Amino acid sequence: MPEIFVQYPAIFYLTLGLSSLLVVALISVVSAWLPRWLMTSWDAEARELLELDTQFKMLNPWVSFWRYCFSRGGDEKEVVPFLSVRTLLISLVGLALIGFTVWKVGITPYAGMLSLWMLALLMLSVIDYETQLLPDVIVLPLLWIGLITNALLGTAGLQGALWGVVLGYLILWLPASLYKLARGFDGMGRGDFKFLAMLGAWMGWHQLPLLLLLACVIGVIGGLALMILKSKLKHLRTDYVAFGPYLAIAAVVVQWT
């Protein structure tokens, strides 16, 4: 650690706070931009496969993100993403997660990895709530990072984390497959399978039963709350309830209890 941070801890915590605020604000904007980029890329791939429009070209993701940040979210009626109320709310939640993690674990490499995980859960929860997507481009790298973290730093160990991945996927895949066999259509998005497998990689298999039970309880409460709000807010959608945010909330609660 630089000498100035040792002599003046206040400077260190101020730097840490400002850096965390910038990262969380960036996460807020990425969570809004990424689903749009993915849908556009999927459309481009479909057009190419079907030979519908061979002249259509995708923007480089960095160019696309830069344009999004300074184009009022793609809509002239929207504010610049960094200056929105949405970004403020997500930033406050993200800062609270980082602060609580550092308070519980201390300023250690493990606290850094847990903070990264918590912020990724926040991003995925927002994306799933708004678009019903759990992008593999976030979930799968997190799964591998969870395995590596537990192998080197975590409490679950590599074996516990590995079984967490296996059981996390099967716990949701098996009943969902039986449901589809009986009803003829999917009752749950397959992104939830990978999402729970990723949580198992971070928390270990022994935490999964409690995590899933708590997520179901929170989901029932959240579903009832949405039904009540629906009667007052006519534009609120309740035809599909994303399960990812409930899994993420349960993971945070179980992790710190």
C-alpha positions as CSV (number, residue, x, y, z in Angstrom):
1,M,0.0,0.0,0.0
2,P,1.4,3.5,-0.8
3,E,2.9,5.4,2.1
4,I,0.4,8.2,1.8
5,F,-2.5,5.8,2.5
6,V,-0.7,4.4,5.5
7,Q,-0.1,7.9,7.0
8,Y,-3.5,9.3,6.1
9,P,-6.2,6.5,6.2
10,A,-8.9,9.1,5.4
11,I,-7.4,9.6,2.0
12,F,-7.4,5.8,1.5
13,Y,-11.1,5.4,2.4
14,L,-12.0,8.5,0.3
15,T,-10.2,7.0,-2.7
16,L,-11.8,3.7,-2.2
17,G,-15.2,5.3,-1.9
18,L,-14.9,7.3,-5.1
19,S,-13.4,4.4,-7.0
20,S,-16.3,2.2,-5.9
21,L,-18.8,4.9,-6.9
22,L,-17.4,5.1,-10.4
23,V,-17.4,1.3,-10.8
24,V,-21.0,1.0,-9.6
25,A,-22.2,3.8,-11.8
26,L,-20.5,2.1,-14.7
27,I,-22.2,-1.2,-13.8
28,S,-25.5,0.6,-13.9
29,V,-25.0,1.9,-17.4
30,V,-23.6,-1.5,-18.6
31,S,-26.7,-3.2,-17.3
32,A,-28.9,-1.0,-19.5
33,W,-26.7,-1.2,-22.6
34,L,-25.7,-4.8,-22.6
35,P,-29.2,-6.3,-23.3
36,R,-29.7,-4.0,-26.2
37,W,-26.3,-4.9,-27.6
38,L,-27.0,-8.6,-27.2
39,M,-30.4,-8.4,-28.9
40,T,-28.9,-6.5,-31.8
41,S,-26.1,-9.0,-32.2
42,W,-28.5,-11.9,-32.1
43,D,-30.6,-10.2,-34.8
44,A,-27.5,-9.7,-36.9
45,E,-26.5,-13.3,-36.5
46,A,-30.0,-14.4,-37.5
47,R,-29.9,-12.1,-40.6
48,E,-26.6,-13.5,-41.6
49,L,-27.7,-17.2,-41.2
50,L,-30.9,-16.6,-43.1
51,E,-29.2,-14.3,-45.7
52,L,-31.8,-11.7,-45.1
53,D,-29.5,-8.7,-45.2
54,T,-25.9,-9.3,-46.1
55,Q,-25.1,-5.6,-45.9
56,F,-26.0,-5.3,-42.3
57,K,-22.9,-4.7,-40.1
58,M,-22.7,-4.8,-36.3
59,L,-21.0,-1.9,-34.5
60,N,-18.0,-2.7,-32.4
61,P,-19.2,-3.2,-28.8
62,W,-16.9,-0.4,-27.5
63,V,-18.2,2.0,-30.1
64,S,-21.8,0.9,-29.4
65,F,-21.3,1.5,-25.6
66,W,-19.7,4.9,-26.2
67,R,-22.6,6.0,-28.4
68,Y,-25.1,4.7,-25.8
69,C,-23.5,6.6,-23.0
70,F,-23.8,9.9,-24.8
71,S,-27.1,9.4,-26.7
72,R,-29.5,9.8,-23.9
73,G,-29.9,6.0,-23.6
74,G,-30.9,5.8,-27.3
75,D,-34.0,7.9,-26.7
76,E,-34.2,11.7,-26.8
77,K,-36.7,11.7,-24.0
78,E,-34.3,9.9,-21.6
79,V,-31.5,11.5,-19.7
80,V,-27.8,10.7,-20.1
81,P,-27.5,7.2,-18.5
82,F,-24.8,8.3,-16.0
83,L,-27.2,11.1,-14.7
84,S,-30.4,9.0,-14.3
85,V,-32.3,8.3,-11.1
86,R,-31.9,4.6,-12.0
87,T,-28.1,4.9,-11.9
88,L,-28.3,6.7,-8.5
89,L,-30.4,4.0,-6.9
90,I,-28.2,1.2,-8.3
91,S,-25.1,3.0,-7.1
92,L,-26.4,3.4,-3.6
93,V,-27.2,-0.4,-3.4
94,G,-23.8,-1.2,-4.9
95,L,-21.9,1.0,-2.4
96,A,-23.8,-0.6,0.4
97,L,-22.8,-4.1,-0.7
98,I,-19.2,-3.1,-1.0
99,G,-19.2,-1.3,2.3
100,F,-20.8,-4.2,4.1
101,T,-18.4,-6.7,2.5
102,V,-15.3,-4.7,3.5
103,W,-16.7,-4.3,7.0
104,K,-17.3,-8.1,7.4
105,V,-14.1,-9.4,5.8
106,G,-11.7,-6.5,6.0
107,I,-9.5,-5.1,3.2
108,T,-8.3,-8.4,1.8
109,P,-8.0,-10.0,-1.6
110,Y,-11.0,-12.2,-0.6
111,A,-13.1,-9.1,0.2
112,G,-12.2,-7.8,-3.3
113,M,-13.4,-10.9,-5.0
114,L,-16.6,-11.0,-2.9
115,S,-17.3,-7.3,-3.8
116,L,-16.8,-8.1,-7.5
117,W,-19.3,-11.0,-7.1
118,M,-21.8,-8.9,-5.2
119,L,-21.7,-6.1,-7.9
120,A,-22.1,-8.8,-10.6
121,L,-25.2,-10.1,-8.8
122,L,-26.6,-6.6,-8.7
123,M,-26.0,-6.1,-12.4
124,L,-27.6,-9.5,-13.3
125,S,-30.6,-8.8,-11.0
126,V,-31.3,-5.5,-12.7
127,I,-30.9,-7.0,-16.2
128,D,-33.1,-10.0,-15.4
129,Y,-35.8,-7.8,-13.8
130,E,-35.9,-5.4,-16.8
131,T,-35.4,-7.8,-19.7
132,Q,-35.8,-11.4,-18.3
133,L,-32.2,-12.1,-19.5
134,L,-29.3,-13.6,-17.6
135,P,-26.5,-13.1,-20.1
136,D,-23.9,-16.0,-20.4
137,V,-21.3,-13.4,-21.0
138,I,-21.5,-12.4,-17.3
139,V,-22.8,-15.7,-15.7
140,L,-20.2,-18.1,-17.1
141,P,-17.1,-16.1,-16.4
142,L,-18.4,-15.6,-12.8
143,L,-18.8,-19.3,-12.5
144,W,-15.1,-19.9,-13.3
145,I,-14.0,-17.0,-11.1
146,G,-16.0,-18.5,-8.2
147,L,-14.3,-21.9,-8.7
148,I,-10.9,-20.3,-8.7
149,T,-11.7,-18.0,-5.7
150,N,-12.8,-21.0,-3.6
151,A,-9.8,-23.0,-4.7
152,L,-7.4,-20.2,-3.5
153,L,-9.2,-18.1,-1.0
154,G,-12.7,-19.2,-0.2
155,T,-14.2,-21.3,2.6
156,A,-16.1,-23.8,0.4
157,G,-12.9,-25.3,-1.2
158,L,-12.6,-26.4,-4.8
159,Q,-14.5,-29.7,-4.2
160,G,-17.4,-28.0,-2.4
161,A,-17.6,-25.3,-5.2
162,L,-17.5,-27.9,-7.9
163,W,-20.3,-29.9,-6.5
164,G,-22.1,-26.6,-6.0
165,V,-22.0,-26.1,-9.7
166,V,-23.3,-29.6,-10.5
167,L,-26.1,-29.5,-7.9
168,G,-27.0,-25.9,-8.6
169,Y,-27.7,-26.7,-12.2
170,L,-29.6,-30.0,-11.5
171,I,-31.8,-28.6,-8.7
172,L,-33.6,-26.4,-11.2
173,W,-33.1,-28.3,-14.4
174,L,-34.7,-31.5,-13.2
175,P,-38.1,-30.1,-12.0
176,A,-38.2,-27.7,-15.0
177,S,-37.6,-30.7,-17.4
178,L,-40.4,-32.6,-15.7
179,Y,-42.7,-29.6,-15.9
180,K,-42.0,-29.2,-19.6
181,L,-42.6,-32.9,-20.1
182,A,-46.0,-32.7,-18.4
183,R,-47.2,-29.4,-19.7
184,G,-45.4,-29.1,-23.0
185,F,-43.8,-25.7,-22.5
186,D,-41.0,-24.2,-20.3
187,G,-42.0,-22.9,-16.9
188,M,-38.6,-21.4,-16.1
189,G,-35.9,-19.8,-18.2
190,R,-32.8,-21.9,-18.7
191,G,-30.6,-18.9,-17.6
192,D,-31.8,-19.6,-14.1
193,F,-30.1,-23.0,-14.2
194,K,-26.7,-21.5,-15.0
195,F,-27.3,-18.7,-12.6
196,L,-27.8,-21.1,-9.6
197,A,-24.9,-23.2,-10.8
198,M,-22.8,-20.0,-10.6
199,L,-24.0,-19.3,-7.1
200,G,-23.0,-22.8,-6.1
201,A,-19.5,-22.2,-7.4
202,W,-19.2,-19.3,-5.0
203,M,-21.1,-20.6,-2.0
204,G,-20.6,-24.4,-2.2
205,W,-23.2,-27.1,-2.4
206,H,-24.0,-27.1,1.3
207,Q,-25.5,-23.6,1.1
208,L,-27.8,-24.3,-1.9
209,P,-30.9,-25.8,-0.1
210,L,-31.2,-22.9,2.3
211,L,-30.5,-20.4,-0.6
212,L,-33.2,-21.9,-2.8
213,L,-35.7,-22.1,0.1
214,L,-35.1,-18.5,0.9
215,A,-35.3,-17.4,-2.7
216,C,-38.7,-19.1,-3.0
217,V,-40.0,-17.4,0.1
218,I,-38.7,-14.0,-1.1
219,G,-40.2,-14.8,-4.6
220,V,-43.7,-15.5,-3.1
221,I,-43.5,-12.2,-1.1
222,G,-42.3,-10.3,-4.2
223,G,-44.9,-11.8,-6.4
224,L,-47.7,-10.8,-4.0
225,A,-46.3,-7.3,-3.8
226,L,-46.2,-7.0,-7.6
227,M,-49.8,-8.2,-7.8
228,I,-50.9,-5.5,-5.3
229,L,-48.9,-2.8,-7.1
230,K,-50.4,-4.0,-10.4
231,S,-53.8,-2.8,-9.3
232,K,-52.4,0.7,-8.7
233,L,-49.8,0.9,-11.5
234,K,-51.5,-0.3,-14.6
235,H,-48.3,-0.2,-16.7
236,L,-46.5,-2.7,-14.4
237,R,-45.9,-6.1,-16.0
238,T,-46.7,-9.2,-13.9
239,D,-47.1,-11.8,-16.7
240,Y,-43.5,-13.0,-16.1
241,V,-41.7,-12.7,-12.8
242,A,-37.9,-12.9,-13.1
243,F,-36.4,-15.4,-10.5
244,G,-32.8,-14.2,-10.8
245,P,-33.2,-11.2,-8.5
246,Y,-34.7,-13.4,-5.8
247,L,-31.9,-15.9,-6.1
248,A,-29.4,-13.0,-5.9
249,I,-31.0,-11.5,-2.8
250,A,-31.1,-14.9,-1.1
251,A,-27.4,-15.4,-2.0
252,V,-26.4,-12.2,-0.3
253,V,-28.5,-12.9,2.8
254,V,-27.1,-16.5,3.2
255,Q,-23.6,-15.3,2.5
256,W,-23.6,-12.9,5.5
257,T,-25.6,-15.0,8.0
